[in-house]
Amino acid sequence: MFRKFLAEFLGTGTLVAVVVGSGTMGTNLSADRGVDLLINTVSIVFVLGILIFIFSSISGAHFNPAVSLSEWVQKRLSMKLLFGYVIAQCAGGIAGAMVANLMFKNPPYFPSHQVRNGVNLWIGEVCATAGLLFIIQVLVGSKKESLAPVVIPSWIGSAYFFTSSTSFANPAVTLARTFTDTFSGIAMSSVAMFVFSQLIGATLGTFLGKYFNHNQLEEKHV
């Protein structure tokens, strides 16, 4: 069990360190926000694929309380593991943000003042998280989990550009990003609605994925 918690801590921490670090590097290299976002996205896509590949056989490579909650609802994760995963994910994310801050000569706790509010952004989070959970359900239902290191980062990378919110899609990462007043940061006052939107999206994605999986099973038996 400790190995699972450590995997979630390290995986989420590394993911956030890359989110924050590559975002900061992007702004250091270019004043063009499009270029900044591209640098941020490419870095995240590559590392997310690596992390899923490494940790999927240990903890399932959730790195996301919305994913863990979905797995618990479907009885694929115990309450004890859910509790431990969420703590490990949030703690790891915060640690990752602090490490990234230090790498770029910022204080470890560098609270963000970047307000991200608006119905358009919340809709973006619903869409990004719903798509993520839908993909996970379909991969599990079709027993194609081995494709997760490619398919999931592909969705996140695409959603960075097509959603208005740039696809946070993760409550732990959202919380962690309040610890950095850089390109990737989000003000604490904006977190509640982002997380609420993510949980709505997770619910929609989970049930939509289960619906398609159920229909596929029925078709196979016809």
C-alpha positions in Angstrom: 0.0 0.0 0.0 2.9 2.4 0.8 4.3 1.8 -2.7 0.9 2.8 -4.2 0.8 6.0 -2.1 4.4 6.9 -2.9 3.7 6.3 -6.7 0.8 8.7 -6.5 2.8 11.2 -4.6 5.8 11.1 -6.9 3.7 10.9 -10.1 1.5 13.9 -9.2 4.5 15.9 -7.8 6.5 15.3 -11.0 3.5 16.2 -13.2 3.0 19.5 -11.3 6.7 20.3 -11.3 6.6 19.9 -15.1 3.4 22.0 -15.5 4.9 24.9 -13.4 8.5 24.6 -14.5 7.7 24.4 -18.3 5.3 27.3 -18.0 7.9 29.4 -16.2 10.5 28.4 -18.8 8.1 29.3 -21.6 7.6 32.9 -20.3 11.4 33.2 -19.8 12.0 32.3 -23.4 9.2 34.1 -25.1 6.8 37.0 -24.6 4.3 35.3 -27.0 1.7 33.5 -24.9 1.0 31.1 -27.7 4.6 30.0 -27.7 4.5 29.8 -23.9 1.4 27.5 -24.0 3.0 25.3 -26.7 6.1 24.8 -24.6 4.0 24.0 -21.6 1.8 21.6 -23.5 4.6 19.6 -25.2 6.4 19.1 -22.0 3.3 18.0 -20.1 2.3 15.5 -22.9 5.7 13.8 -22.9 6.1 13.5 -19.1 2.5 12.4 -18.6 3.0 9.5 -21.0 6.2 8.5 -19.2 4.6 8.7 -15.7 1.6 6.6 -16.8 3.9 4.0 -18.3 6.1 3.8 -15.2 3.4 3.9 -12.4 0.4 2.3 -14.0 1.4 -1.2 -12.8 2.0 0.1 -9.3 -0.9 2.4 -8.4 -2.9 2.7 -11.6 -1.3 6.0 -12.3 -4.3 8.1 -11.3 -2.4 11.3 -10.2 -5.9 12.8 -10.0 -8.6 12.8 -7.2 -11.3 12.8 -9.8 -10.0 9.6 -11.4 -9.6 8.0 -7.9 -13.1 9.0 -6.9 -14.5 7.5 -10.1 -12.7 4.3 -9.5 -14.0 4.2 -5.9 -17.6 4.8 -7.1 -17.2 1.8 -9.4 -15.8 -0.4 -6.6 -12.4 -0.7 -8.3 -10.7 1.1 -5.4 -11.2 0.7 -1.7 -12.1 3.6 0.6 -8.8 3.3 2.4 -6.9 3.6 -0.9 -9.1 6.4 -2.1 -8.3 8.4 1.1 -4.6 7.7 0.8 -4.5 8.4 -2.9 -6.2 11.8 -2.5 -3.8 12.9 0.3 -0.8 11.6 -1.7 -1.9 13.4 -4.8 -2.5 16.7 -3.1 0.7 16.6 -1.1 2.7 15.5 -4.1 1.2 18.3 -6.2 2.1 20.9 -3.7 5.6 19.6 -3.3 6.0 19.6 -7.1 4.9 23.2 -7.3 7.4 24.2 -4.6 10.3 22.4 -6.3 9.5 24.1 -9.6 9.3 27.5 -7.8 12.8 26.9 -6.3 14.3 25.8 -9.6 13.4 29.3 -11.0 14.6 31.3 -8.0 11.1 31.9 -6.6 10.1 31.3 -3.0 8.8 27.8 -2.4 5.4 29.2 -1.4 4.7 31.8 -4.1 0.9 32.3 -4.0 -0.8 33.0 -7.3 -2.8 36.1 -7.9 -4.0 34.9 -11.3 -7.8 34.9 -11.1 -9.5 32.5 -13.5 -13.2 33.0 -13.2 -16.1 32.8 -15.7 -18.7 30.4 -16.9 -16.7 29.9 -20.1 -13.7 28.6 -18.1 -15.9 26.4 -16.0 -17.5 24.9 -19.1 -13.9 24.3 -20.4 -13.1 22.3 -17.2 -16.3 20.2 -17.5 -15.4 19.3 -21.1 -11.7 18.6 -20.3 -12.5 16.4 -17.3 -15.4 14.6 -18.9 -13.3 13.7 -21.9 -10.5 12.4 -19.7 -12.8 10.2 -17.6 -14.7 9.0 -20.7 -11.4 7.9 -22.3 -10.3 6.1 -19.1 -13.7 4.2 -18.9 -13.4 3.1 -22.6 -9.8 2.0 -22.2 -10.7 -0.1 -19.1 -13.9 -1.4 -20.7 -12.2 -2.5 -23.9 -9.2 -3.9 -22.0 -6.9 -1.5 -23.8 -5.2 0.0 -20.8 -1.8 -0.5 -22.4 -2.7 2.4 -24.7 -3.2 4.8 -21.8 0.4 6.3 -22.0 -0.4 7.5 -25.5 -4.2 8.1 -25.5 -4.5 10.1 -22.3 -1.6 12.5 -22.9 -3.0 13.0 -26.4 -6.3 14.1 -25.0 -4.7 16.4 -22.4 -2.4 18.0 -25.0 -5.3 18.6 -27.3 -7.5 20.0 -24.5 -4.8 22.5 -23.6 -5.6 24.2 -26.8 -9.3 23.6 -27.5 -10.6 24.4 -24.0 -10.9 28.0 -22.7 -9.4 26.9 -19.3 -6.4 25.2 -20.8 -7.5 21.9 -19.3 -6.6 21.7 -15.6 -8.9 18.6 -15.3 -7.5 17.7 -12.0 -8.4 18.9 -8.4 -5.0 18.1 -6.9 -3.1 19.9 -9.7 -5.5 22.8 -9.5 -4.8 23.2 -5.7 -1.1 22.8 -6.3 -1.1 25.6 -8.9 -2.2 28.1 -6.3 1.3 27.8 -4.9 2.9 29.5 -7.9 2.4 33.0 -9.2 3.7 32.1 -12.6 2.2 31.3 -16.0 0.6 28.2 -14.7 -0.8 29.6 -11.5 -4.4 30.0 -10.3 -5.7 32.2 -7.5 -7.1 30.3 -4.5 -10.3 32.2 -4.9 -10.8 30.5 -8.3 -10.2 26.9 -7.1 -13.6 26.0 -5.7 -15.5 26.5 -9.0 -12.7 24.8 -11.0 -12.9 21.8 -8.8 -16.7 21.8 -8.8 -16.6 21.9 -12.6 -14.1 19.1 -12.7 -16.2 16.9 -10.5 -19.2 17.5 -12.8 -17.2 16.6 -15.8 -15.8 13.5 -14.1 -19.3 12.3 -13.3 -20.5 12.9 -16.9 -17.5 11.2 -18.4 -17.7 8.2 -16.1 -21.3 7.5 -16.8 -21.0 8.2 -20.5 -18.1 5.8 -20.7 -20.0 3.1 -18.7 -23.0 3.5 -21.1 -20.8 2.9 -24.2 -19.1 0.0 -22.5 -22.4 -1.6 -21.6 -23.7 -1.2 -25.2 -20.5 -2.8 -26.5 -21.0 -5.8 -24.3 -24.6 -6.2 -25.3 -23.6 -6.1 -29.0 -21.0 -8.8 -28.5 -23.7 -11.1 -27.1 -26.2 -10.5 -29.9 
